[in-house]
Amino acid sequence: MAQGNGDAVAASGTFRIGGELEVYRLGFGAMRITGKGVWGPPEDREESIRVLRRTVELGINLIDTADSYGPNVSEELIAEALHPYPADLVIATKGGFERTGPDQWVTNGHPKHLRATCEASLRRLRVEAIDLWQLHRIDEKVAAEDQFGLMSDLIAEGKIRHAGLSEVTVEQIEEARRIVPITTVQNRYNVADREWEGVLDHCEAQGIGFIPWFPLAVGKLADAGGPLADAAKRLGAAPSQVALAWLLRRSPVMLPIPGTSRVAHLDENVAAATLELTDEEFEQIAEGAEEE
């Protein structure tokens, strides 16, 4: 893999999505390169372009986006900044939401809509096939098997290489896997919010990549005297960096995708991959999260 200045990124280790697409475990989430409320263009468009280019310079080769980010804006900026893409860059996108305004998200899992969003993402990203296409949410108003079936069709047609799910239970993962191979799951997860612990354990057992969104939240664990704050002080790091290091250690299938709209913050996130927690620190942070 091309590393550039990516010693820190390489320290995160690697994972093969679907046993095929090898990526460094520390990726980049491209939601924040849009406007306020994930709506419209970013406040500083040139900085967003610089962030994307710096991402690749640092060696990150997994970028996660969605058609709903903007909408369309994130995918368009990725193509503008990075196309033609490095050979080892994996771009993951998602479909299944319609946007009606800032911070407004409406689920739409009708197969016709999902197909149209996938085909539009292909055009915006300027690719012949999407490396990883994820169902952003399972639409409860539409038969789940129809949504999973559409994903299977897209693979058969060569429009997507791998399929993933977002915000799902173990039961939903297994229901989907009876119809289409599921290679990743993207659920909310961070050191202070581990509601989906059981899903993470299931993904690890099945070799499914687990992409935690909202990965840097720390809650009260960063308060003075807490285990996260103590570890951060010892390491000379920010609590958010320690939280990211904790995630990377938590499971070999963990693929954090911290996002930002600033180059300086991107560099700070990447540096977290080199932090080494002691066994005691790792356990104390985990125990502290359970008590919060």
ZADO-1210 file (C-alpha; in nm, 4 decimals, padded with zeros to 6 digits):
<atoms>
<atom x="00.0000" y="00.0000" z="00.0000" code="MET" pos="1"/>
<atom x="00.1116" y="00.3555" z="-00.0655" code="ALA" pos="2"/>
<atom x="00.1963" y="00.5194" z="00.2665" code="GLN" pos="3"/>
<atom x="00.3252" y="00.8660" z="00.1850" code="GLY" pos="4"/>
<atom x="00.3641" y="01.0163" z="00.5334" code="ASN" pos="5"/>
<atom x="00.1526" y="00.7330" z="00.6604" code="GLY" pos="6"/>
<atom x="00.3620" y="00.5696" z="00.9324" code="ASP" pos="7"/>
<atom x="00.0950" y="00.6706" z="01.1822" code="ALA" pos="8"/>
<atom x="-00.1849" y="00.5352" z="00.9667" code="VAL" pos="9"/>
<atom x="00.0051" y="00.2098" z="00.9126" code="ALA" pos="10"/>
<atom x="00.0283" y="00.1730" z="01.2911" code="ALA" pos="11"/>
<atom x="-00.3501" y="00.1209" z="01.2969" code="SER" pos="12"/>
<atom x="-00.3067" y="-00.2162" z="01.1246" code="GLY" pos="13"/>
<atom x="-00.5006" y="-00.3500" z="00.8289" code="THR" pos="14"/>
<atom x="-00.8289" y="-00.5250" z="00.7568" code="PHE" pos="15"/>
<atom x="-00.9593" y="-00.6915" z="00.4414" code="ARG" pos="16"/>
<atom x="-01.3155" y="-00.5887" z="00.3612" code="ILE" pos="17"/>
<atom x="-01.4902" y="-00.8950" z="00.2273" code="GLY" pos="18"/>
<atom x="-01.1567" y="-01.0745" z="00.2515" code="GLY" pos="19"/>
<atom x="-01.0493" y="-00.8743" z="-00.0543" code="GLU" pos="20"/>
<atom x="-01.0136" y="-00.4969" z="-00.0133" code="LEU" pos="21"/>
<atom x="-00.7193" y="-00.4356" z="00.2187" code="GLU" pos="22"/>
<atom x="-00.7428" y="-00.1057" z="00.4039" code="VAL" pos="23"/>
<atom x="-00.5696" y="00.0526" z="00.6969" code="TYR" pos="24"/>
<atom x="-00.8035" y="00.0335" z="00.9933" code="ARG" pos="25"/>
<atom x="-00.7996" y="00.4093" z="01.0495" code="LEU" pos="26"/>
<atom x="-01.0173" y="00.5661" z="00.7814" code="GLY" pos="27"/>
<atom x="-01.1787" y="00.9027" z="00.7142" code="PHE" pos="28"/>
<atom x="-01.5452" y="00.9963" z="00.7363" code="GLY" pos="29"/>
<atom x="-01.6441" y="01.2633" z="00.4837" code="ALA" pos="30"/>
<atom x="-01.9663" y="01.3932" z="00.6427" code="MET" pos="31"/>
<atom x="-01.8123" y="01.7053" z="00.7939" code="ARG" pos="32"/>
<atom x="-01.6800" y="01.8443" z="00.4643" code="ILE" pos="33"/>
<atom x="-02.0321" y="01.9726" z="00.3935" code="THR" pos="34"/>
<atom x="-02.2243" y="02.2686" z="00.5339" code="GLY" pos="35"/>
<atom x="-02.3930" y="02.3144" z="00.8697" code="LYS" pos="36"/>
<atom x="-02.6507" y="02.0468" z="00.9379" code="GLY" pos="37"/>
<atom x="-02.4756" y="01.8299" z="00.6746" code="VAL" pos="38"/>
<atom x="-02.6484" y="02.0513" z="00.4209" code="TRP" pos="39"/>
<atom x="-02.5066" y="02.2397" z="00.1268" code="GLY" pos="40"/>
<atom x="-02.1449" y="02.3286" z="00.0533" code="PRO" pos="41"/>
<atom x="-01.8807" y="02.3652" z="00.3253" code="PRO" pos="42"/>
<atom x="-01.8043" y="02.7035" z="00.4757" code="GLU" pos="43"/>
<atom x="-01.4444" y="02.6742" z="00.3549" code="ASP" pos="44"/>
<atom x="-01.4490" y="02.4763" z="00.0329" code="ARG" pos="45"/>
<atom x="-01.0746" y="02.4970" z="-00.0313" code="GLU" pos="46"/>
<atom x="-00.9974" y="02.3670" z="00.3170" code="GLU" pos="47"/>
<atom x="-01.2283" y="02.0713" z="00.2555" code="SER" pos="48"/>
<atom x="-01.0362" y="01.9953" z="-00.0641" code="ILE" pos="49"/>
<atom x="-00.7095" y="02.0212" z="00.1297" code="ARG" pos="50"/>
<atom x="-00.8440" y="01.7831" z="00.3954" code="VAL" pos="51"/>
<atom x="-00.9288" y="01.5202" z="00.1345" code="LEU" pos="52"/>
<atom x="-00.5905" y="01.5473" z="-00.0342" code="ARG" pos="53"/>
<atom x="-00.4109" y="01.5384" z="00.3003" code="ARG" pos="54"/>
<atom x="-00.6082" y="01.2251" z="00.3884" code="THR" pos="55"/>
<atom x="-00.4508" y="01.0393" z="00.0982" code="VAL" pos="56"/>
<atom x="-00.1064" y="01.1936" z="00.1629" code="GLU" pos="57"/>
<atom x="-00.1186" y="01.0516" z="00.5158" code="LEU" pos="58"/>
<atom x="-00.1797" y="00.7036" z="00.3760" code="GLY" pos="59"/>
<atom x="-00.5476" y="00.6678" z="00.4645" code="ILE" pos="60"/>
<atom x="-00.7068" y="00.4460" z="00.2011" code="ASN" pos="61"/>
<atom x="-01.0639" y="00.4121" z="00.3296" code="LEU" pos="62"/>
<atom x="-01.2941" y="00.7099" z="00.2816" code="ILE" pos="63"/>
<atom x="-01.6559" y="00.6808" z="00.3887" code="ASP" pos="64"/>
<atom x="-01.9253" y="00.9093" z="00.2504" code="THR" pos="65"/>
<atom x="-02.2952" y="00.9029" z="00.1517" code="ALA" pos="66"/>
<atom x="-02.5192" y="01.0454" z="-00.1168" code="ASP" pos="67"/>
<atom x="-02.7108" y="01.2238" z="00.1612" code="SER" pos="68"/>
<atom x="-02.4125" y="01.4251" z="00.2822" code="TYR" pos="69"/>
<atom x="-02.4934" y="01.7628" z="00.1361" code="GLY" pos="70"/>
<atom x="-02.6812" y="01.5968" z="-00.0308" code="PRO" pos="71"/>
<atom x="-02.4358" y="01.5022" z="-00.3079" code="ASN" pos="72"/>
<atom x="-02.1749" y="01.7576" z="-00.1941" code="VAL" pos="73"/>
<atom x="-01.9397" y="01.5161" z="-00.0181" code="SER" pos="74"/>
<atom x="-01.9227" y="01.2746" z="-00.3106" code="GLU" pos="75"/>
<atom x="-01.8667" y="01.5591" z="-00.5560" code="GLU" pos="76"/>
<atom x="-01.5820" y="01.7050" z="-00.3497" code="LEU" pos="77"/>
<atom x="-01.4155" y="01.3641" z="-00.3169" code="ILE" pos="78"/>
<atom x="-01.4129" y="01.3241" z="-00.6946" code="ALA" pos="79"/>
<atom x="-01.2897" y="01.6795" z="-00.7499" code="GLU" pos="80"/>
<atom x="-01.0093" y="01.6465" z="-00.4982" code="ALA" pos="81"/>
<atom x="-00.8911" y="01.2918" z="-00.5632" code="LEU" pos="82"/>
<atom x="-00.9948" y="01.1640" z="-00.9068" code="HIS" pos="83"/>
<atom x="-00.8200" y="00.9829" z="-01.0700" code="PRO" pos="84"/>
<atom x="-00.7971" y="00.7828" z="-00.7500" code="TYR" pos="85"/>
<atom x="-00.4929" y="00.6024" z="-00.6105" code="PRO" pos="86"/>
<atom x="-00.5094" y="00.2334" z="-00.6969" code="ALA" pos="87"/>
<atom x="-00.5496" y="00.1240" z="-00.3346" code="ASP" pos="88"/>
<atom x="-00.8095" y="00.3832" z="-00.2299" code="LEU" pos="89"/>
<atom x="-01.1398" y="00.2308" z="-00.1169" code="VAL" pos="90"/>
<atom x="-01.4371" y="00.4660" z="-00.1316" code="ILE" pos="91"/>
<atom x="-01.7422" y="00.3570" z="00.0631" code="ALA" pos="92"/>
<atom x="-02.0719" y="00.5349" z="00.0185" code="THR" pos="93"/>
<atom x="-02.4281" y="00.4902" z="00.1382" code="LYS" pos="94"/>
<atom x="-02.7853" y="00.5279" z="00.0171" code="GLY" pos="95"/>
<atom x="-03.1259" y="00.5123" z="00.1785" code="GLY" pos="96"/>
<atom x="-03.1946" y="00.8632" z="00.3053" code="PHE" pos="97"/>
<atom x="-03.3654" y="01.1574" z="00.1402" code="GLU" pos="98"/>
<atom x="-03.2839" y="01.5082" z="00.2618" code="ARG" pos="99"/>
<atom x="-03.5437" y="01.7812" z="00.3042" code="THR" pos="100"/>
<atom x="-03.3269" y="02.0385" z="00.4817" code="GLY" pos="101"/>
<atom x="-03.0455" y="02.0876" z="00.7351" code="PRO" pos="102"/>
<atom x="-03.0388" y="01.8067" z="00.9927" code="ASP" pos="103"/>
<atom x="-03.3454" y="01.6500" z="00.8238" code="GLN" pos="104"/>
<atom x="-03.3194" y="01.2810" z="00.7301" code="TRP" pos="105"/>
<atom x="-03.6042" y="01.0804" z="00.5757" code="VAL" pos="106"/>
<atom x="-03.5626" y="00.7060" z="00.5260" code="THR" pos="107"/>
<atom x="-03.6409" y="00.5710" z="00.1783" code="ASN" pos="108"/>
<atom x="-03.5551" y="00.2079" z="00.1152" code="GLY" pos="109"/>
<atom x="-03.7724" y="00.1484" z="-00.1913" code="HIS" pos="110"/>
<atom x="-03.5612" y="-00.0554" z="-00.4344" code="PRO" pos="111"/>
<atom x="-03.6255" y="00.1900" z="-00.7182" code="LYS" pos="112"/>
<atom x="-03.4936" y="00.4751" z="-00.5044" code="HIS" pos="113"/>
<atom x="-03.1928" y="00.2769" z="-00.3820" code="LEU" pos="114"/>
<atom x="-03.0984" y="00.1830" z="-00.7368" code="ARG" pos="115"/>
<atom x="-03.1259" y="00.5452" z="-00.8494" code="ALA" pos="116"/>
<atom x="-02.9096" y="00.6678" z="-00.5603" code="THR" pos="117"/>
<atom x="-02.6444" y="00.4065" z="-00.6317" code="CYS" pos="118"/>
<atom x="-02.6316" y="00.4969" z="-00.9992" code="GLU" pos="119"/>
<atom x="-02.6109" y="00.8671" z="-00.9132" code="ALA" pos="120"/>
<atom x="-02.3239" y="00.7971" z="-00.6712" code="SER" pos="121"/>
<atom x="-02.1401" y="00.6126" z="-00.9492" code="LEU" pos="122"/>
<atom x="-02.1655" y="00.9236" z="-01.1666" code="ARG" pos="123"/>
<atom x="-02.0646" y="01.1697" z="-00.8950" code="ARG" pos="124"/>
<atom x="-01.7699" y="00.9601" z="-00.7785" code="LEU" pos="125"/>
<atom x="-01.6698" y="00.8926" z="-01.1419" code="ARG" pos="126"/>
<atom x="-01.6255" y="00.5189" z="-01.0916" code="VAL" pos="127"/>
<atom x="-01.7518" y="00.2139" z="-01.2757" code="GLU" pos="128"/>
<atom x="-01.8203" y="00.0253" z="-00.9533" code="ALA" pos="129"/>
<atom x="-01.8536" y="00.1327" z="-00.5907" code="ILE" pos="130"/>
<atom x="-01.6101" y="-00.0514" z="-00.3637" code="ASP" pos="131"/>
<atom x="-01.8483" y="-00.0638" z="-00.0671" code="LEU" pos="132"/>
<atom x="-02.2128" y="00.0450" z="-00.0833" code="TRP" pos="133"/>
<atom x="-02.4007" y="00.0551" z="00.2451" code="GLN" pos="134"/>
<atom x="-02.7721" y="00.0695" z="00.3174" code="LEU" pos="135"/>
<atom x="-02.7846" y="00.3824" z="00.5330" code="HIS" pos="136"/>
<atom x="-03.0912" y="00.2597" z="00.7223" code="ARG" pos="137"/>
<atom x="-03.3311" y="-00.0295" z="00.6822" code="ILE" pos="138"/>
<atom x="-03.6635" y="00.1302" z="00.5903" code="ASP" pos="139"/>
<atom x="-03.9354" y="-00.0188" z="00.8104" code="GLU" pos="140"/>
<atom x="-04.1980" y="00.0830" z="00.5513" code="LYS" pos="141"/>
<atom x="-04.0440" y="-00.1472" z="00.2895" code="VAL" pos="142"/>
<atom x="-03.9959" y="-00.5234" z="00.3060" code="ALA" pos="143"/>
<atom x="-03.6401" y="-00.5788" z="00.4296" code="ALA" pos="144"/>
<atom x="-03.5847" y="-00.8628" z="00.1834" code="GLU" pos="145"/>
<atom x="-03.6598" y="-00.6244" z="-00.1041" code="ASP" pos="146"/>
<atom x="-03.3909" y="-00.3847" z="00.0159" code="GLN" pos="147"/>
<atom x="-03.1373" y="-00.6643" z="00.0622" code="PHE" pos="148"/>
<atom x="-03.2377" y="-00.8145" z="-00.2705" code="GLY" pos="149"/>
<atom x="-03.1643" y="-00.4881" z="-00.4472" code="LEU" pos="150"/>
<atom x="-02.8160" y="-00.4884" z="-00.2954" code="MET" pos="151"/>
<atom x="-02.7636" y="-00.8406" z="-00.4244" code="SER" pos="152"/>
<atom x="-02.8773" y="-00.7291" z="-00.7689" code="ASP" pos="153"/>
<atom x="-02.6317" y="-00.4376" z="-00.7679" code="LEU" pos="154"/>
<atom x="-02.3464" y="-00.6773" z="-00.6919" code="ILE" pos="155"/>
<atom x="-02.4579" y="-00.9145" z="-00.9688" code="ALA" pos="156"/>
<atom x="-02.4694" y="-00.6203" z="-01.2114" code="GLU" pos="157"/>
<atom x="-02.1163" y="-00.5128" z="-01.1176" code="GLY" pos="158"/>
<atom x="-02.2274" y="-00.1735" z="-00.9861" code="LYS" pos="159"/>
<atom x="-02.1047" y="-00.2420" z="-00.6337" code="ILE" pos="160"/>
<atom x="-01.8318" y="-00.4772" z="-00.5144" code="ARG" pos="161"/>
<atom x="-01.9305" y="-00.5178" z="-00.1513" code="HIS" pos="162"/>
<atom x="-02.2391" y="-00.4461" z="00.0590" code="ALA" pos="163"/>
<atom x="-02.2755" y="-00.3096" z="00.4108" code="GLY" pos="164"/>
<atom x="-02.5435" y="-00.2099" z="00.6605" code="LEU" pos="165"/>
<atom x="-02.5826" y="00.0748" z="00.9100" code="SER" pos="166"/>
<atom x="-02.7559" y="00.0920" z="01.2510" code="GLU" pos="167"/>
<atom x="-02.8635" y="-00.2702" z="01.2600" code="VAL" pos="168"/>
<atom x="-02.9101" y="-00.5517" z="01.5097" code="THR" pos="169"/>
<atom x="-02.7497" y="-00.8948" z="01.4969" code="VAL" pos="170"/>
<atom x="-03.0825" y="-01.0359" z="01.3797" code="GLU" pos="171"/>
<atom x="-03.1004" y="-00.7887" z="01.0905" code="GLN" pos="172"/>
<atom x="-02.7431" y="-00.8661" z="00.9893" code="ILE" pos="173"/>
<atom x="-02.8206" y="-01.2359" z="00.9710" code="GLU" pos="174"/>
<atom x="-03.1481" y="-01.1748" z="00.7858" code="GLU" pos="175"/>
<atom x="-02.9556" y="-00.9737" z="00.5271" code="ALA" pos="176"/>
<atom x="-02.6785" y="-01.2335" z="00.4976" code="ARG" pos="177"/>
<atom x="-02.9307" y="-01.4923" z="00.3829" code="ARG" pos="178"/>
<atom x="-02.9795" y="-01.2750" z="00.0737" code="ILE" pos="179"/>
<atom x="-02.6569" y="-01.0800" z="00.0182" code="VAL" pos="180"/>
<atom x="-02.3012" y="-01.1042" z="00.1592" code="PRO" pos="181"/>
<atom x="-02.2547" y="-00.8361" z="00.4252" code="ILE" pos="182"/>
<atom x="-01.8943" y="-00.7239" z="00.4636" code="THR" pos="183"/>
<atom x="-01.9299" y="-00.4234" z="00.6975" code="THR" pos="184"/>
<atom x="-02.1637" y="-00.2839" z="00.9605" code="VAL" pos="185"/>
<atom x="-02.1666" y="00.0847" z="01.0521" code="GLN" pos="186"/>
<atom x="-02.3274" y="00.1494" z="01.3914" code="ASN" pos="187"/>
<atom x="-02.2898" y="00.4305" z="01.6435" code="ARG" pos="188"/>
<atom x="-02.0127" y="00.3336" z="01.8841" code="TYR" pos="189"/>
<atom x="-01.7548" y="00.5132" z="02.0951" code="ASN" pos="190"/>
<atom x="-01.5846" y="00.4721" z="02.4289" code="VAL" pos="191"/>
<atom x="-01.8720" y="00.6490" z="02.6080" code="ALA" pos="192"/>
<atom x="-02.1573" y="00.4876" z="02.4118" code="ASP" pos="193"/>
<atom x="-02.1277" y="00.1125" z="02.3647" code="ARG" pos="194"/>
<atom x="-02.4914" y="00.0218" z="02.3105" code="GLU" pos="195"/>
<atom x="-02.3956" y="-00.1937" z="02.0117" code="TRP" pos="196"/>
<atom x="-02.1312" y="-00.3996" z="02.1934" code="GLU" pos="197"/>
<atom x="-02.3112" y="-00.7223" z="02.1029" code="GLY" pos="198"/>
<atom x="-02.3165" y="-00.6282" z="01.7348" code="VAL" pos="199"/>
<atom x="-01.9433" y="-00.5543" z="01.7452" code="LEU" pos="200"/>
<atom x="-01.8752" y="-00.8944" z="01.9038" code="ASP" pos="201"/>
<atom x="-02.0885" y="-01.0645" z="01.6372" code="HIS" pos="202"/>
<atom x="-01.9047" y="-00.8822" z="01.3588" code="CYS" pos="203"/>
<atom x="-01.5696" y="-00.9866" z="01.5031" code="GLU" pos="204"/>
<atom x="-01.6808" y="-01.3489" z="01.5227" code="ALA" pos="205"/>
<atom x="-01.8013" y="-01.3384" z="01.1602" code="GLN" pos="206"/>
<atom x="-01.5097" y="-01.1406" z="01.0150" code="GLY" pos="207"/>
<atom x="-01.7336" y="-00.8443" z="00.9307" code="ILE" pos="208"/>
<atom x="-01.5763" y="-00.4988" z="00.9434" code="GLY" pos="209"/>
<atom x="-01.7282" y="-00.2744" z="01.2114" code="PHE" pos="210"/>
<atom x="-01.7264" y="00.0967" z="01.1233" code="ILE" pos="211"/>
<atom x="-01.8108" y="00.3033" z="01.4329" code="PRO" pos="212"/>
<atom x="-01.9716" y="00.6365" z="01.3561" code="TRP" pos="213"/>
<atom x="-01.9436" y="00.9221" z="01.6063" code="PHE" pos="214"/>
<atom x="-01.6197" y="00.7533" z="01.7225" code="PRO" pos="215"/>
<atom x="-01.4595" y="01.0396" z="01.9169" code="LEU" pos="216"/>
<atom x="-01.7281" y="01.1103" z="02.1791" code="ALA" pos="217"/>
<atom x="-01.5823" y="01.0808" z="02.5286" code="VAL" pos="218"/>
<atom x="-01.8573" y="01.2066" z="02.7617" code="GLY" pos="219"/>
<atom x="-01.7592" y="01.2442" z="03.1280" code="LYS" pos="220"/>
<atom x="-01.4713" y="00.9988" z="03.0831" code="LEU" pos="221"/>
<atom x="-01.2505" y="01.2958" z="02.9926" code="ALA" pos="222"/>
<atom x="-01.3192" y="01.4719" z="03.3242" code="ASP" pos="223"/>
<atom x="-01.0161" y="01.5366" z="03.5433" code="ALA" pos="224"/>
<atom x="-00.9196" y="01.2311" z="03.7435" code="GLY" pos="225"/>
<atom x="-01.0988" y="00.9923" z="03.5085" code="GLY" pos="226"/>
<atom x="-00.9214" y="00.7022" z="03.3338" code="PRO" pos="227"/>
<atom x="-00.9354" y="00.8676" z="02.9915" code="LEU" pos="228"/>
<atom x="-00.7952" y="01.1944" z="03.1232" code="ALA" pos="229"/>
<atom x="-00.5220" y="01.0126" z="03.3152" code="ASP" pos="230"/>
<atom x="-00.4130" y="00.8161" z="03.0098" code="ALA" pos="231"/>
<atom x="-00.4192" y="01.1308" z="02.7979" code="ALA" pos="232"/>
<atom x="-00.1967" y="01.3090" z="03.0491" code="LYS" pos="233"/>
<atom x="00.0571" y="01.0237" z="03.0545" code="ARG" pos="234"/>
<atom x="00.0688" y="01.0083" z="02.6762" code="LEU" pos="235"/>
<atom x="00.0696" y="01.3849" z="02.6223" code="GLY" pos="236"/>
<atom x="-00.2398" y="01.3444" z="02.4039" code="ALA" pos="237"/>
<atom x="-00.5930" y="01.4768" z="02.3792" code="ALA" pos="238"/>
<atom x="-00.8718" y="01.2657" z="02.5336" code="PRO" pos="239"/>
<atom x="-01.0244" y="01.2232" z="02.1868" code="SER" pos="240"/>
<atom x="-00.6958" y="01.0743" z="02.0634" code="GLN" pos="241"/>
<atom x="-00.6928" y="00.8279" z="02.3514" code="VAL" pos="242"/>
<atom x="-01.0553" y="00.7377" z="02.2753" code="ALA" pos="243"/>
<atom x="-00.9556" y="00.6612" z="01.9167" code="LEU" pos="244"/>
<atom x="-00.6578" y="00.4532" z="02.0304" code="ALA" pos="245"/>
<atom x="-00.8936" y="00.2619" z="02.2613" code="TRP" pos="246"/>
<atom x="-01.1267" y="00.1841" z="01.9691" code="LEU" pos="247"/>
<atom x="-00.8423" y="00.0541" z="01.7547" code="LEU" pos="248"/>
<atom x="-00.7343" y="-00.1770" z="02.0343" code="ARG" pos="249"/>
<atom x="-01.0873" y="-00.2903" z="02.1173" code="ARG" pos="250"/>
<atom x="-01.1265" y="-00.5198" z="01.8135" code="SER" pos="251"/>
<atom x="-00.9299" y="-00.6219" z="01.5038" code="PRO" pos="252"/>
<atom x="-01.2407" y="-00.5593" z="01.2901" code="VAL" pos="253"/>
<atom x="-01.2821" y="-00.2022" z="01.4185" code="MET" pos="254"/>
<atom x="-01.2514" y="00.0557" z="01.1388" code="LEU" pos="255"/>
<atom x="-01.2888" y="00.4043" z="01.2914" code="PRO" pos="256"/>
<atom x="-01.3612" y="00.6862" z="01.0461" code="ILE" pos="257"/>
<atom x="-01.3180" y="01.0135" z="01.2388" code="PRO" pos="258"/>
<atom x="-01.4155" y="01.3071" z="01.0228" code="GLY" pos="259"/>
<atom x="-01.3202" y="01.6714" z="01.0194" code="THR" pos="260"/>
<atom x="-01.3230" y="01.9780" z="00.7972" code="SER" pos="261"/>
<atom x="-00.9778" y="02.0991" z="00.9115" code="ARG" pos="262"/>
<atom x="-00.6343" y="01.9670" z="00.8168" code="VAL" pos="263"/>
<atom x="-00.4916" y="02.0292" z="01.1647" code="ALA" pos="264"/>
<atom x="-00.7655" y="01.8182" z="01.3232" code="HIS" pos="265"/>
<atom x="-00.7092" y="01.5439" z="01.0653" code="LEU" pos="266"/>
<atom x="-00.3399" y="01.5274" z="01.1549" code="ASP" pos="267"/>
<atom x="-00.4318" y="01.5085" z="01.5241" code="GLU" pos="268"/>
<atom x="-00.6721" y="01.2201" z="01.4643" code="ASN" pos="269"/>
<atom x="-00.4174" y="01.0255" z="01.2619" code="VAL" pos="270"/>
<atom x="-00.1511" y="01.0643" z="01.5299" code="ALA" pos="271"/>
<atom x="-00.3795" y="00.8719" z="01.7675" code="ALA" pos="272"/>
<atom x="-00.3015" y="00.5478" z="01.5834" code="ALA" pos="273"/>
<atom x="00.0484" y="00.5489" z="01.7322" code="THR" pos="274"/>
<atom x="-00.0668" y="00.5749" z="02.0953" code="LEU" pos="275"/>
<atom x="-00.0160" y="00.2634" z="02.3045" code="GLU" pos="276"/>
<atom x="-00.2406" y="00.2126" z="02.6050" code="LEU" pos="277"/>
<atom x="-00.1316" y="-00.0134" z="02.8866" code="THR" pos="278"/>
<atom x="-00.3515" y="-00.3135" z="02.9638" code="ASP" pos="279"/>
<atom x="-00.4581" y="-00.1423" z="03.2842" code="GLU" pos="280"/>
<atom x="-00.5506" y="00.1800" z="03.1063" code="GLU" pos="281"/>
<atom x="-00.7508" y="-00.0066" z="02.8452" code="PHE" pos="282"/>
<atom x="-00.9485" y="-00.1949" z="03.1119" code="GLU" pos="283"/>
<atom x="-00.9996" y="00.1123" z="03.3314" code="GLN" pos="284"/>
<atom x="-01.1374" y="00.3127" z="03.0386" code="ILE" pos="285"/>
<atom x="-01.3722" y="00.0271" z="02.9504" code="ALA" pos="286"/>
<atom x="-01.4896" y="-00.0046" z="03.3100" code="GLU" pos="287"/>
<atom x="-01.5345" y="00.3717" z="03.3392" code="GLY" pos="288"/>
<atom x="-01.7547" y="00.3723" z="03.0289" code="ALA" pos="289"/>
<atom x="-01.9749" y="00.1021" z="03.1781" code="GLU" pos="290"/>
<atom x="-02.0223" y="00.3065" z="03.4933" code="GLU" pos="291"/>
<atom x="-02.1077" y="00.6317" z="03.3135" code="GLU" pos="292"/>
</atoms>
